[in-house]
């Protein structure tokens, strides 16, 4: 009997896979890319609302490659590990040559045999070692595409986070605006709570009318706070998930304390009042001057400009545990990958390299208000939309989610634990044990396994001369 890892490695060498229920159940002898015109590239591209920006990238490529045709369908990865579209296409031999997908999903998709490694293409067409070629991108973004010693795509954009604030509301509540100046480094949780005591307003029944922050709102989550506290999630030495570590337990207890202090049910009612489900984008508790802080990403700059142009706002660092702690951030983002069955032709590689390289990123990123990951594009002010300078600076201290073949299971488990802590249906002590017992057995199927060298550390080659980086 062929074991799982041997089968996956065999599939990576070129077989077309059939998959059912997330498990590889068979393969054919049809050569990868057979019966395909190597100069016709089928792309599952960006979401429909930004399709014109992608067309601009394609048009720029076509001006120098008139003999290559790009056929586009909008079937992007949904970012939550849903492989159903890719599974169906690979099984039916109708998959694209290139797939616009969430980088975080790449190790999991690769472990299922759904993606082709690109190392051979790098060596053949670039004449350098894969690691050397991939060093052109910010490290955390290329790390997300590394699995079992090989790379499975090229990074596109990224999306660091920031603590947005309503400057007018801060003045009204008497908040010291110096605390909110990013040049002064991140605030501590204690300072955030002091501001909360100034800003929060509740009526006689305890119903919130105004709040400072909600540590689970928008981009804030238990997973983010775990990364902020330095939780590693996985250890190479024992090939074990560490979701029940003392560090994770500290995060769970801290988060549960925040829930109790703020009263989750009352804040839930507050959000439903000022930002009901399916409300228009103009109707949010933040835009309504009812919420001082909101953790979000660079896309919110575009939203403010479009929906609340008169708002006096700013953005600063995510809060940290102790005064003097180094700023922290995390990012996700998309990539271009080659699903199993891709032609993997020279033309496909040329377009993939253009789209994910500085030429493509300089068109894509300003158009969609996200940040480039290619170092040449990051260094070019024209490759980033105006107003996103703070978010670019944050890349110097940014981490990514661990590129594990159980990424979706980890994501789902931590968000389930978050819900348990918010509704007091599980103690922090029991919750961390439960999540460890849920994720770790699946991870054991992939052992031995190692994260990319230096994963989780600041990019050694990325530094910006920014005052707050002197914070130790």
C-alpha positions as CSV (number, residue, x, y, z in Angstrom):
1,X,0.0,0.0,0.0
2,X,1.3,3.5,-0.9
3,X,1.4,5.8,2.1
4,X,-0.1,9.3,1.9
5,X,3.2,11.2,1.7
6,X,4.6,9.0,-1.0
7,X,1.4,9.4,-3.1
8,X,1.5,13.1,-2.7
9,X,5.1,13.3,-3.8
10,X,4.3,11.1,-6.8
11,X,1.4,13.4,-7.7
12,X,3.7,16.4,-7.5
13,X,5.7,14.9,-10.3
14,X,2.9,15.3,-12.8
15,X,-0.1,13.1,-12.4
16,X,-3.7,14.4,-12.5
17,X,-5.5,13.7,-9.3
18,X,-9.1,12.8,-8.5
19,X,-10.1,13.9,-5.0
20,X,-13.2,13.2,-2.9
21,X,-13.9,14.4,0.6
22,X,-10.4,15.9,0.9
23,X,-8.7,12.6,0.3
24,X,-6.7,11.5,-2.8
25,X,-8.6,8.5,-4.2
26,X,-7.0,7.9,-7.6
27,X,-5.1,9.3,-10.5
28,X,-4.8,8.9,-14.2
29,X,-1.8,8.5,-16.6
30,X,-2.8,11.5,-18.6
31,X,0.3,13.8,-18.9
32,X,0.0,17.2,-17.2
33,X,-1.1,19.8,-19.6
34,X,-1.8,17.3,-22.4
35,X,-3.9,18.6,-25.4
36,X,-3.4,22.2,-24.2
37,X,-2.1,25.0,-26.4
38,X,1.0,26.2,-24.4
39,X,0.4,29.8,-25.5
40,X,-3.2,30.0,-24.3
41,X,-3.2,30.6,-20.5
42,X,-6.4,29.8,-18.6
43,X,-6.5,32.0,-15.5
44,X,-8.9,31.8,-12.5
45,X,-8.5,35.4,-11.6
46,X,-9.3,38.0,-9.1
47,X,-12.8,38.6,-7.7
48,X,-15.3,40.2,-10.1
49,X,-15.3,43.7,-8.5
50,X,-11.6,44.2,-9.2
51,X,-11.6,42.5,-12.6
52,X,-10.8,45.7,-14.5
53,X,-7.5,46.1,-12.5
54,X,-6.6,42.5,-13.5
55,X,-7.4,43.3,-17.1
56,X,-5.0,46.2,-16.9
57,X,-2.3,43.8,-15.8
58,X,-3.1,41.5,-18.6
59,X,-3.1,44.4,-21.1
60,X,0.4,45.4,-20.0
61,X,1.7,41.9,-20.3
62,X,0.1,41.5,-23.8
63,X,1.9,44.6,-25.1
64,X,5.2,42.7,-24.8
65,X,3.8,39.2,-25.3
66,X,1.3,39.5,-28.2
67,X,1.5,35.8,-29.1
68,X,0.2,34.7,-25.6
69,X,-3.5,34.6,-25.0
70,X,-5.0,35.0,-21.5
71,X,-8.4,33.5,-20.9
72,X,-9.9,34.7,-17.6
73,X,-12.6,33.3,-15.3
74,X,-13.4,34.8,-11.9
75,X,-13.0,31.8,-9.6
76,X,-10.7,33.1,-6.8
77,X,-10.0,31.2,-3.6
78,X,-12.4,32.3,-0.9
79,X,-9.6,32.5,1.7
80,X,-11.1,30.0,4.1
81,X,-9.5,26.8,2.7
82,X,-12.5,25.7,0.6
83,X,-10.9,23.5,-2.1
84,X,-14.2,22.4,-3.7
85,X,-13.6,24.4,-6.9
86,X,-10.1,23.2,-7.3
87,X,-11.0,19.6,-6.5
88,X,-13.8,19.6,-9.0
89,X,-11.6,21.1,-11.7
90,X,-8.6,18.8,-11.1
91,X,-10.8,15.8,-11.0
92,X,-12.5,16.8,-14.2
93,X,-9.3,17.8,-15.9
94,X,-10.7,21.3,-16.5
95,X,-8.5,23.2,-14.1
96,X,-6.8,26.5,-15.0
97,X,-3.1,27.0,-15.7
98,X,-3.0,29.7,-13.1
99,X,-5.1,30.2,-9.9
100,X,-5.5,33.4,-7.9
101,X,-5.7,32.0,-4.4
102,X,-5.1,32.8,-0.7
103,X,-1.5,32.1,0.2
104,X,-2.5,30.6,3.5
105,X,-4.3,27.8,1.7
106,X,-1.2,26.8,-0.4
107,X,0.4,24.3,2.0
108,X,-3.0,22.6,2.5
109,X,-3.8,22.5,-1.2
110,X,-0.3,21.2,-2.0
111,X,-0.6,18.5,0.7
112,X,-3.8,17.3,-1.2
113,X,-2.0,17.1,-4.5
114,X,-4.0,20.1,-5.9
115,X,-1.0,22.3,-6.8
116,X,2.2,21.9,-8.8
117,X,5.6,22.9,-7.3
118,X,7.2,25.7,-9.3
119,X,10.8,24.9,-8.5
120,X,11.5,23.2,-11.8
121,X,10.2,26.2,-13.7
122,X,12.4,28.6,-11.7
123,X,15.5,26.5,-12.4
124,X,14.7,26.1,-16.0
125,X,13.6,29.6,-16.9
126,X,15.4,31.8,-14.3
127,X,18.7,29.8,-14.0
128,X,18.9,30.2,-10.2
129,X,18.0,28.2,-7.2
130,X,14.4,28.5,-6.1
131,X,15.3,30.0,-2.7
132,X,17.4,32.7,-4.4
133,X,14.6,33.5,-6.8
134,X,11.9,33.6,-4.1
135,X,14.1,36.0,-2.0
136,X,12.8,38.8,-4.3
137,X,9.6,38.8,-2.3
138,X,9.1,39.8,1.4
139,X,9.9,36.7,3.4
140,X,6.6,36.1,5.2
141,X,4.8,36.1,1.8
142,X,7.1,33.6,0.2
143,X,7.1,31.4,3.4
144,X,3.3,30.9,3.0
145,X,3.9,29.2,-0.3
146,X,6.6,26.8,0.9
147,X,5.6,23.2,1.6
148,X,7.7,20.0,2.0
149,X,10.9,21.6,0.7
150,X,9.3,23.2,-2.4
151,X,7.5,26.4,-3.5
152,X,3.9,26.3,-4.8
153,X,3.3,29.8,-6.2
154,X,4.4,33.4,-6.3
155,X,3.1,36.0,-3.8
156,X,0.9,38.9,-4.9
157,X,-0.2,41.5,-2.5
158,X,-0.5,41.6,1.3
159,X,-2.7,43.4,3.9
160,X,-1.1,44.4,7.2
161,X,-3.4,45.7,10.0
162,X,-3.7,48.9,11.9
163,X,-5.7,50.4,14.8
164,X,-7.9,53.0,13.1
165,X,-9.3,55.8,15.3
166,X,-11.8,58.6,15.1
167,X,-9.8,61.7,15.9
168,X,-12.9,63.8,16.4
169,X,-14.4,61.4,18.9
170,X,-11.1,61.1,20.7
171,X,-11.0,64.9,21.2
172,X,-14.6,64.9,22.3
173,X,-13.9,62.3,25.0
174,X,-10.7,64.1,26.2
175,X,-8.3,61.4,25.0
176,X,-4.6,62.4,24.8
177,X,-3.9,62.4,21.1
178,X,-0.2,62.0,21.7
179,X,-1.0,58.4,22.7
180,X,-2.4,57.8,19.3
181,X,0.6,59.1,17.3
182,X,2.3,56.1,15.7
183,X,5.6,57.9,16.0
184,X,5.4,57.2,19.7
185,X,5.1,53.5,19.3
186,X,2.2,51.2,20.2
187,X,-0.1,51.7,23.2
188,X,-0.3,49.0,25.9
189,X,-3.5,47.2,26.8
190,X,-3.5,49.1,30.1
191,X,-3.6,52.3,28.2
192,X,-6.4,51.0,25.9
193,X,-8.4,50.2,29.0
194,X,-7.8,53.6,30.5
195,X,-9.1,55.1,27.3
196,X,-12.1,52.8,27.4
197,X,-13.0,54.1,30.8
198,X,-13.0,57.6,29.3
199,X,-14.9,56.8,26.2
200,X,-17.4,54.1,27.0
201,X,-21.0,55.3,27.6
202,X,-23.8,53.1,28.9
203,X,-27.3,54.1,29.8
204,X,-29.1,53.2,33.0
205,X,-29.8,49.7,31.8
206,X,-26.2,49.1,30.9
207,X,-26.8,49.4,27.1
208,X,-23.8,50.7,25.3
209,X,-24.2,54.0,23.5
210,X,-20.5,54.6,22.7
211,X,-17.4,52.3,23.0
212,X,-13.7,52.7,22.7
213,X,-12.7,49.3,21.3
214,X,-14.1,45.8,20.7
215,X,-11.2,43.3,20.8
216,X,-13.1,40.8,18.5
217,X,-14.5,43.3,16.0
218,X,-13.6,43.5,12.3
219,X,-10.0,42.1,11.9
220,X,-9.5,41.6,15.7
221,X,-9.7,38.0,16.8
222,X,-8.3,35.4,19.2
223,X,-6.0,34.2,16.5
224,X,-4.6,37.6,16.0
225,X,-4.0,38.2,19.7
226,X,-2.3,34.8,19.9
227,X,0.1,35.9,17.3
228,X,0.6,39.2,19.1
229,X,1.5,37.3,22.3
230,X,4.0,35.2,20.4
231,X,2.2,31.9,20.3
232,X,3.9,29.6,17.8
233,X,1.1,27.1,17.2
234,X,3.6,24.4,16.1
235,X,7.1,23.2,17.1
236,X,9.5,21.7,14.5
237,X,11.5,19.7,17.0
238,X,8.7,17.4,18.0
239,X,6.4,18.0,14.9
240,X,3.6,18.9,17.3
241,X,0.9,21.5,17.5
242,X,1.3,23.7,20.6
243,X,-2.3,25.0,21.0
244,X,-2.3,23.9,24.6
245,X,0.9,25.6,25.5
246,X,1.2,28.0,28.5
247,X,1.4,30.9,26.1
248,X,-1.8,29.9,24.4
249,X,-3.5,29.4,27.8
250,X,-2.4,32.9,28.8
251,X,-4.0,34.3,25.7
252,X,-7.2,32.4,26.3
253,X,-7.5,33.6,29.8
254,X,-6.7,37.2,28.8
255,X,-9.3,37.1,26.1
256,X,-11.9,35.6,28.4
257,X,-11.1,38.5,30.9
258,X,-11.8,41.0,28.1
259,X,-15.1,39.4,27.3
260,X,-16.2,39.5,30.9
261,X,-15.0,43.1,31.4
262,X,-16.8,44.4,28.3
263,X,-19.9,42.1,28.5
264,X,-20.0,40.3,25.1
265,X,-23.8,40.2,24.9
266,X,-24.2,43.9,25.5
267,X,-21.5,44.7,22.8
268,X,-23.2,42.3,20.5
269,X,-26.4,44.2,20.9
270,X,-24.5,47.5,20.4
271,X,-23.2,46.3,17.0
272,X,-26.6,45.0,16.0
273,X,-28.0,48.5,16.7
274,X,-25.5,50.6,14.9
275,X,-24.3,48.1,12.4
276,X,-27.1,45.6,11.7
277,X,-26.5,42.6,9.4
278,X,-26.5,43.5,5.7
279,X,-26.3,47.2,6.4
280,X,-25.0,49.4,3.6
281,X,-21.2,50.1,3.9
282,X,-21.9,53.6,5.1
283,X,-23.7,52.3,8.2
284,X,-21.1,51.1,10.7
285,X,-20.6,51.9,14.4
286,X,-17.2,53.4,13.5
287,X,-18.6,55.7,10.7
288,X,-21.5,56.6,13.0
289,X,-19.1,58.1,15.6
290,X,-20.1,55.5,18.1
291,X,-16.8,53.5,18.2
292,X,-13.4,55.1,18.8
293,X,-11.1,52.3,17.6
294,X,-11.4,49.6,14.9
295,X,-8.7,47.1,13.8
296,X,-8.7,46.8,10.1
297,X,-6.5,46.8,7.0
298,X,-5.5,49.1,4.1
299,X,-8.8,48.5,2.3
300,X,-10.5,50.6,5.0
301,X,-8.6,53.7,3.9
302,X,-10.4,53.4,0.5
303,X,-13.7,52.8,2.4
304,X,-13.3,55.9,4.5
305,X,-12.4,58.0,1.4
306,X,-15.5,56.7,-0.4
307,X,-18.1,56.4,2.4
308,X,-17.0,58.9,5.1
309,X,-14.8,61.5,3.4
310,X,-15.4,64.1,6.0
311,X,-14.2,61.9,8.9
312,X,-11.2,63.1,10.9
313,X,-9.4,59.8,11.3
314,X,-5.9,58.3,11.9
315,X,-4.3,54.9,12.2
316,X,-1.8,53.6,14.7
317,X,-0.2,50.4,15.9
318,X,-1.9,47.4,17.3
319,X,-1.7,47.5,21.1
320,X,0.9,45.4,22.9
321,X,1.1,43.8,26.3
322,X,3.9,45.8,27.9
323,X,5.4,49.3,27.5
324,X,8.5,49.1,25.3
325,X,7.3,45.9,23.5
326,X,8.2,45.9,19.8
327,X,5.3,46.7,17.5
328,X,3.5,43.6,16.1
329,X,1.5,43.0,12.9
330,X,0.3,40.2,10.8
331,X,-0.7,39.9,7.1
332,X,-2.4,37.6,4.7
333,X,-2.8,38.0,0.9
334,X,-3.1,36.3,-2.4
335,X,-0.8,34.4,-4.7
336,X,-0.7,32.9,-8.2
337,X,-0.4,29.1,-8.2
338,X,-0.5,26.3,-10.8
339,X,-3.1,23.7,-10.1
340,X,-2.4,20.1,-10.9
341,X,-3.0,19.7,-14.6
342,X,-1.7,23.1,-15.5
343,X,0.3,23.3,-18.8
344,X,3.2,24.7,-16.8
345,X,4.4,26.1,-20.1
346,X,7.0,28.8,-20.6
347,X,4.1,31.1,-21.5
348,X,2.3,30.4,-18.3
349,X,5.5,31.0,-16.3
350,X,6.2,34.3,-18.2
351,X,2.7,35.6,-17.3
352,X,2.9,34.3,-13.7
353,X,6.2,36.0,-13.2
354,X,5.0,39.2,-14.7
355,X,1.7,39.3,-12.7
356,X,3.4,38.6,-9.4
357,X,6.6,40.6,-10.2
358,X,7.2,44.3,-9.9
359,X,5.5,45.1,-13.2
360,X,2.2,43.5,-12.3
361,X,2.2,44.5,-8.7
362,X,2.7,48.1,-9.6
363,X,-0.5,48.0,-11.5
364,X,-2.5,45.6,-9.2
365,X,-1.7,47.0,-5.8
366,X,-2.6,50.7,-6.2
367,X,-5.8,49.7,-8.1
368,X,-7.1,47.5,-5.3
369,X,-5.6,49.4,-2.3
370,X,-3.4,46.6,-1.0
371,X,0.4,46.4,-0.5
372,X,3.0,44.9,-2.8
373,X,5.2,42.1,-1.7
374,X,7.9,42.2,-4.3
375,X,10.8,44.1,-2.9
376,X,11.3,46.3,-6.0
377,X,7.6,47.2,-5.9
378,X,7.7,47.9,-2.2
379,X,10.5,50.3,-2.8
380,X,8.6,52.2,-5.5
381,X,6.1,54.7,-4.0
382,X,4.0,54.5,-7.1
383,X,3.3,50.8,-6.4
384,X,1.1,51.7,-3.4
385,X,-2.0,53.8,-3.3
386,X,-1.6,57.1,-1.5
387,X,-2.4,57.0,2.2
388,X,-1.1,53.5,2.9
389,X,2.4,54.5,4.0
390,X,1.7,53.4,7.6
391,X,0.7,49.9,6.4
392,X,3.8,49.5,4.3
393,X,6.0,50.5,7.3
394,X,4.3,47.7,9.3
395,X,5.7,45.0,7.0
396,X,9.0,45.4,8.9
397,X,7.3,43.8,12.0
398,X,4.8,41.6,10.3
399,X,4.2,37.9,10.7
400,X,1.9,35.5,8.8
401,X,-0.1,32.5,9.9
402,X,2.0,29.4,10.0
403,X,2.1,27.6,6.6
404,X,0.8,24.3,7.8
405,X,-1.1,21.5,5.8
406,X,-3.8,21.7,8.5
407,X,-4.2,25.5,8.1
408,X,-8.0,25.4,7.7
409,X,-8.4,23.1,10.6
410,X,-6.3,25.4,12.8
411,X,-8.3,28.4,11.6
412,X,-11.6,26.8,12.3
413,X,-10.6,25.4,15.7
414,X,-9.3,28.7,17.0
415,X,-12.4,30.6,15.9
416,X,-14.5,27.9,17.6
417,X,-12.5,28.4,20.7
418,X,-13.1,32.1,20.4
419,X,-16.8,31.6,20.3
420,X,-16.7,29.3,23.4
421,X,-14.8,31.9,25.3
422,X,-17.2,34.7,24.3
423,X,-20.3,32.7,25.3
424,X,-18.6,31.1,28.4
425,X,-19.4,27.6,27.2
426,X,-15.9,26.4,27.8
427,X,-13.2,27.4,30.3
428,X,-9.9,28.6,28.9
429,X,-8.1,25.6,30.4
430,X,-10.5,23.1,28.7
431,X,-10.7,25.1,25.5
432,X,-6.9,24.9,24.8
433,X,-6.8,21.2,25.4
434,X,-9.8,20.6,23.2
435,X,-8.4,22.6,20.3
436,X,-5.0,20.8,20.6
437,X,-6.7,17.4,20.6
438,X,-8.7,18.4,17.5
439,X,-5.9,19.7,15.3
440,X,-2.8,17.8,16.4
441,X,-3.8,14.2,15.3
442,X,-4.4,15.5,11.8
443,X,-1.0,17.2,11.8
444,X,0.7,14.0,12.8
445,X,-0.2,12.6,9.3
446,X,2.3,15.0,7.8
447,X,5.2,14.4,10.1
448,X,8.1,14.8,9.8
449,X,7.4,18.4,8.9
450,X,9.3,21.7,9.3
451,X,8.3,25.3,8.9
452,X,10.5,27.4,6.6
453,X,13.8,28.5,8.2
454,X,13.4,31.7,10.1
455,X,9.6,31.6,10.0
456,X,8.0,34.1,12.4
457,X,11.1,36.3,12.6
458,X,11.3,39.8,11.1
459,X,12.5,39.9,7.6
460,X,16.3,40.4,7.9
461,X,16.5,42.3,4.6
462,X,13.5,44.6,5.2
463,X,14.0,47.7,7.3
464,X,12.5,51.2,7.1
465,X,13.9,54.2,8.8
466,X,10.9,54.7,11.0
467,X,11.1,56.2,14.5
468,X,8.8,53.6,16.1
469,X,11.1,50.8,15.0
470,X,13.6,52.0,17.6
471,X,11.1,50.7,20.2
472,X,12.7,47.7,22.0
